[in-house]
Amino acid sequence: MKIVIIGTAGRLGAALMPEYQGEHDVNGFNHAQLDLSNLDKIREKLAGTHFDVLINAAAFTNVDLCETQSDQAFRVNAEAPGVLAEICGEKNARLIHFSTDYVFDGEKRVPYTEEDEANPISVYGESKLAGEKKALAAENRHLVVRVSWVFGPDRPSFIDGMMQRAQENEKVDAIADKFSTPAYTRDIAKMLPRFFDNGVEGGILHFANAGKCSWQEYAQWALDCCDKAGLSLKANTVGACKLKDMANWIARRPVYSVLSTAKYTQLTGTSPRTWREAVADYITRFYSKK
Ligand SMILES: NC(=O)c1ccc[n+]([C@@H]2O[C@H](COP(=O)([O-])OP(=O)(O)OC[C@H]3O[C@@H](n4cnc5c(N)ncnc54)[C@H](OP(=O)(O)O)[C@@H]3O)[C@@H](O)[C@H]2O)c1
């Protein structure tokens, strides 16, 4: 298949490129090569390119900055996916567009399904929800994949920051009253080809590793894995802090945004591995001193 990936320098986009090269004909654009805020440029760049699958892993992901730059957030996260969907429709190609658990308000206490009503509480969440609708409005074969707490080797995320803090400080803490599930970029990259074919059901799909945790539990498990991997840390225990202590955060965040992967399991007959297994694998592979 001919695949084009947008956002190849991002945490997720960078993990997709190497996964599909070899088996497929893969091309990609980073931010400098294709600026999604320039809608005419998108059309111009993609007009002469043939592809079967277009994967959009690019987004304006700085949740706080979105609050003060909402025009840019809606252009990149909402208008651009709409244009990508139209282009794919014209080319009879499938758009796979990534979205987020932040489309939910976080009021539930059991995992969110694809049927649950989205009700974003931030500009980022609103812009991503608008992008989902535009991506799906053009052609019903397109697919929106919502993921949560993305981590992987290509760009540091929460756990990399926690590990660094634990190497440099004797005391570290993390939020104990906000819950979701980490999603490993390599696991996302591996499951996605099942959905490349136009004949496979489109719509919304939730994907994350299995289980649920707070940021404190997530960080504690990362430090436990570092210990097993032979990494020396100054702090081995993660203390608890509260969401309301994050005085410098501008945007509101959902307190609970666990995504149900029941639909994924029903469609594929497989279940994602647990977040603990995925984090352990990541740390062993990319941080192990042994
Ligand atoms: N990270 C998470 O925890 C998380 C959670 C839920 C959902 N998601 C979703 O997962 C997808 C991938 O996120 P990620 O974690 O890989 O984020 P990321 O590391 O921030 O990557 C996003 C990429 O998009 C690029 N980008 C930003 N503005 C752009 C523009 N105007 N034109 C073209 N490219 C632009 C960024 O380039 P620059 O760095 O140069 O700006 C970056 O390379 C996104 O749809 C995101 O909403 C992420």
PDBQT file of the ligand as one rigid body, heavy atoms in Angstrom, charges set to zero:
ROOT
HETATM    1  N1  LIG A 301       0.661  13.050  23.737  1.00  0.00    +0.000 N 
HETATM    2  C1  LIG A 301      -0.405  12.552  24.331  1.00  0.00    +0.000 C 
HETATM    3  O1  LIG A 301      -0.370  12.187  25.501  1.00  0.00    +0.000 OA
HETATM    4  C2  LIG A 301      -1.685  12.385  23.552  1.00  0.00    +0.000 A 
HETATM    5  C3  LIG A 301      -2.822  11.992  24.258  1.00  0.00    +0.000 A 
HETATM    6  C4  LIG A 301      -4.008  11.823  23.565  1.00  0.00    +0.000 A 
HETATM    7  C5  LIG A 301      -4.049  12.039  22.201  1.00  0.00    +0.000 A 
HETATM    8  N2  LIG A 301      -2.939  12.449  21.549  1.00  0.00    +0.000 N 
HETATM    9  C6  LIG A 301      -3.053  12.689  20.091  1.00  0.00    +0.000 C 
HETATM   10  O2  LIG A 301      -2.128  11.838  19.441  1.00  0.00    +0.000 OA
HETATM   11  C7  LIG A 301      -1.655  12.469  18.253  1.00  0.00    +0.000 C 
HETATM   12  C8  LIG A 301      -0.126  12.473  18.264  1.00  0.00    +0.000 C 
HETATM   13  O3  LIG A 301       0.336  13.227  19.360  1.00  0.00    +0.000 OA
HETATM   14  P1  LIG A 301       1.857  13.189  19.831  1.00  0.00    +0.000 P 
HETATM   15  O4  LIG A 301       1.877  12.705  21.228  1.00  0.00    +0.000 OA
HETATM   16  O5  LIG A 301       2.710  12.507  18.811  1.00  0.00    +0.000 OA
HETATM   17  O6  LIG A 301       2.160  14.757  19.840  1.00  0.00    +0.000 OA
HETATM   18  P2  LIG A 301       3.486  15.548  19.490  1.00  0.00    +0.000 P 
HETATM   19  O7  LIG A 301       4.698  14.774  19.898  1.00  0.00    +0.000 OA
HETATM   20  O8  LIG A 301       3.269  16.916  20.036  1.00  0.00    +0.000 OA
HETATM   21  O9  LIG A 301       3.465  15.589  17.902  1.00  0.00    +0.000 OA
HETATM   22  C9  LIG A 301       2.623  16.432  17.195  1.00  0.00    +0.000 C 
HETATM   23  C10 LIG A 301       3.336  16.807  15.920  1.00  0.00    +0.000 C 
HETATM   24  O10 LIG A 301       2.506  17.707  15.193  1.00  0.00    +0.000 OA
HETATM   25  C11 LIG A 301       3.320  18.743  14.704  1.00  0.00    +0.000 C 
HETATM   26  N3  LIG A 301       2.571  19.966  14.442  1.00  0.00    +0.000 N 
HETATM   27  C12 LIG A 301       2.118  20.890  15.306  1.00  0.00    +0.000 A 
HETATM   28  N4  LIG A 301       1.539  21.915  14.638  1.00  0.00    +0.000 NA
HETATM   29  C13 LIG A 301       1.619  21.594  13.321  1.00  0.00    +0.000 A 
HETATM   30  C14 LIG A 301       1.220  22.239  12.135  1.00  0.00    +0.000 A 
HETATM   31  N5  LIG A 301       0.642  23.453  12.148  1.00  0.00    +0.000 N 
HETATM   32  N6  LIG A 301       1.470  21.638  10.955  1.00  0.00    +0.000 NA
HETATM   33  C15 LIG A 301       2.095  20.443  10.892  1.00  0.00    +0.000 A 
HETATM   34  N7  LIG A 301       2.525  19.781  11.990  1.00  0.00    +0.000 NA
HETATM   35  C16 LIG A 301       2.275  20.355  13.181  1.00  0.00    +0.000 A 
HETATM   36  C17 LIG A 301       4.343  18.970  15.785  1.00  0.00    +0.000 C 
HETATM   37  O11 LIG A 301       5.453  19.665  15.264  1.00  0.00    +0.000 OA
HETATM   38  P3  LIG A 301       6.264  20.695  16.210  1.00  0.00    +0.000 P 
HETATM   39  O12 LIG A 301       6.762  19.913  17.357  1.00  0.00    +0.000 OA
HETATM   40  O13 LIG A 301       7.312  21.220  15.283  1.00  0.00    +0.000 OA
HETATM   41  O14 LIG A 301       5.261  21.745  16.594  1.00  0.00    +0.000 OA
HETATM   42  C18 LIG A 301       4.664  17.531  16.178  1.00  0.00    +0.000 C 
HETATM   43  O15 LIG A 301       5.667  16.996  15.368  1.00  0.00    +0.000 OA
HETATM   44  C19 LIG A 301      -2.299  13.848  18.217  1.00  0.00    +0.000 C 
HETATM   45  O16 LIG A 301      -3.461  13.791  17.438  1.00  0.00    +0.000 OA
HETATM   46  C20 LIG A 301      -2.701  14.098  19.666  1.00  0.00    +0.000 C 
HETATM   47  O17 LIG A 301      -3.797  14.972  19.754  1.00  0.00    +0.000 OA
HETATM   48  C21 LIG A 301      -1.755  12.622  22.184  1.00  0.00    +0.000 A 
ENDROOT
TORSDOF 0
